[in-house]
Amino acid sequence: MNPTAIIEVTENCNLACTFCLRPSFTPPVMTSETLEKVVFHIIESSDKRVDFIWHGGEPLLAGLKFFKQVPELQRKYNSRGIFIRNNVQTNGTTLRKELTDFLEDNEFTIGTSIQGTREIHDTSRLTIRGKPTYHKVISGISQLKERPSSIVVITTETLGREEEIYYDTKPYVSGMRVSEYFPGGINPSHCSGATAPFQKSRERPEPLMPTPEEWGESMIRFYAVWKNDETPIDLKPITEIIRSFIVGRSEGCLYSQEACHNAVIGVKYNGEFYTCIRGAPEEKFSIGMVDEKPLRKYAERNGTDKERRINKLLEGDCGSCQFWNYCNGGCPLESYKLYGDLDHKTWYCEGRKMLFEHILKDLQTTK
């Protein structure tokens, strides 16, 4: 096992983004005792490599003292010489020189979020008091020696503004991930067993969530902007999709059952392990507390869920889809959030087909 461990340092956050998917904003930070147990268990369970992604909430609220422990503990328990990489995903408003100097000196990769243009960002990525944050993010980035990667989420507010978003963000980042909008809570309609209304229409599950076609059209516009840029940045998932057509399968998290079920784990601040951090705090996705050595049963647990989901999807439309190897039906947690089970393909299915067809045709034409 060579895991990617997404560790939620704290649920607490200093922002209240309009599209946030987190269930709560409770303030506890992972204790030093829990941190040590988590680092030990993950390294102990790894074969050759482990990627630690320090996440939140806003992880940098834990402070410099917390992060100084991370490389010390990794050195303490890495007696087998496993390759270790650290990444911090921050909203960018809490970047301070002493902390960022430490992170960069210890080879932490830093990722942040810029929601496109200043205008879009300042109406969606707000402080808990409703204040804009674009200036704080850009100021924080300016302190870094290396430009960070960045995430922008496609919402109804970003549609039609892809060129602005790409070129406004490009000067500040090394690369950008255009992320699908992921629903924040479980759709209440399946609590009573009713069929969710958007399953039979193009109604949006949430107001900011694009329709599949809107998402597909937006991604095609992002692809065109990136393709026509003489000095393009790494624009994901576009570059990941192109690679998947070359190697014959997808390796990206939201596009691969293999990545999702055999490598990615989530850890809460209290030391509880989940098959994915997006599944927390649902008991269904919990695999136990760190003292119970949960990774020992991770492969068996996920193998069962994976096989059942794949069989179910292939019985339906996915079985005849030419893009199955590149999409894999989408994120299981998206299915659970929208429908209450793991048996549904991605909400963005038709949009993904539009994008895959467009890129594949382009690649075949330029051969």
Secondary structure, DSSP 8 states (H G I E B T S, - for coil): ---EEEEESBS--SB--TT---S-----B--HHHHHHHHHHHHHT-SSEEEEEEESS-GGGGHHHHHHHHHHHHHHH-TT--EEEEEEE--STT--HHHHHHHHHTTEEEEEE--SSHHHHHHHSBBTTS-B-HHHHHHHHHT-SS--EEEEE--TTTTT-HHHHHHHHGGG-SEEEEE----SS--GGGGTT---GGGSSS--SSTT---HHHHHHHHHHHHHHHHH-SS--EEETHHHHHHHHHHTS--SGGG-HHHHHHTEEEE-TTSEEES-GGGTT-GGGEEEEGGG-GGGTHHHHHHHHHHHHHHHHHHTGGGG-TTHHHHTTS-HHHHHHHHSSS----TTHHHHHHHHHHHHHHHHHT-
